[in-house]
Amino acid sequence: MAVADTPAPTPIPASGSQCLSCHGEDGRPALADVPIIAGQQPIYLANALRHYKNGQRTGGQALVMQEMVKDLTDKDIEELAKWFGEQK
């Protein structure tokens, strides 16, 4: 009986490489104080990234996040939100 090949995981968009150091390779961080973003709704993630970018989201690690997202384009944000949303 043949076993179906498991497709290779889709790599994170290039604009998200800096996300991995805190949020983990698949959106599931090793540190308890870093949010799990794997499997979140893409619209939620995109809105959160936009709010960090324009300074609307504050508190916690907001200053770190604002620095991380400052150069993301709208396309980058949509791609990252979709990718993290697809991680299970």
N, C-alpha and C positions, 0 to 999 in steps of 0.2 A: 504494500500500500504506500503510495507516494505521500510525502508530507509537504504541505504547501510552504513555500518560502515565506518567511516573515519579512515584510518590507523594512528597509532600513529607516530608522527614525529621521524625520525631517530636521535638519540642523537649524539652530536658532538663527534668525536674521542677523547679519553682520553688525547692525546697529545695537544689538543687544548683548554683545560679548561682555560688556561691563556689568550686566545684571547678574551674571552667573556667580561672581565672587561672593555676593551676599545671599542671593535667592536660590542658589544651587543649580546644578546642571539641568534639572528638569522642573525648576520652580518650587522645589521642596528643600528649603534650607536646613542645614544641620543645627543652626543656632535657634534657640527657642524664642528669642525676641525679634526675629525676622519673619514677616508674614509669608505664609504659603500662598503663592499666586498661581500654582498649577491648577488648572481646571476652573478657574474663576471665569465668570462671564466676560467675554471680550469687551462689551460695551462698558462694563464696570472698570476694567483695567485701563481702557483707552481714556475714559473720563478722569480716572485717578492720575494718569500720566500727564494729561493736559492741565489738570488743576495744580500739580506740582510745578509744571513748566511755567504757568502764569502766576504762581505764588499764592493761589487760592487755598491750597492745602498746606496746613501748618501743624506744628506739634510733632512730637516723636522724632523721627529721623528725616523730617521734611527738608531741612537744610542740605542734608546729604543727597536726598532724592532730587531736589531742585538742581543741584550741581550736575547730577548724572543725566538728567533729561533736557538740560538747557539747549542742546544742539540737535535734538531729535526733530525731524520733520513730521508733518501730519501722516505721511506715508509710513515712516518708521514706527510711529505710535500705533497705527492700525495693524501693521505686520507683527509687532511685538505682542499686542493684545491678543491677536488671533493665535499666535504660536503658543503663548503661555496658556491660553484658554483650551487649547487642544491637548495639553499635557495632562496625563491622568495619574 
